[in-house]
Amino acid sequence: MEGPTLTMEDLLGLSKGNVLVFDFPVLRAIELSVNGSHKFTAQVVSTGRKRACLVEMVRPPGQGSTSELPAPGEGGAASA
């Protein structure tokens, strides 16, 4: 596995005010894996004064290819 990693235990242990710092270029896509299997492709985006992770592609279960997420308002999940 390449790049920075975060265990589920560490992820669940995060609390308000915690900061995750990864030595990873902001303009490079992020490959998110679960149990060593690539599941999502995301991009770091700016939301005003904060940063967020925008999921751009989801790998369907049991398939080798990725699919793009529907645009907001096109039947995708609701956003907050």
Buried (B, 14 or more C-beta within 10 A) or exposed (E): EEEEEEEEEEEEEEEEEEEEEEEEEEEEEBBBBEEEEBBBBBBBEEEEEEEEEEBBBBBEEEEEEBEEBEEEEEEEEEEE
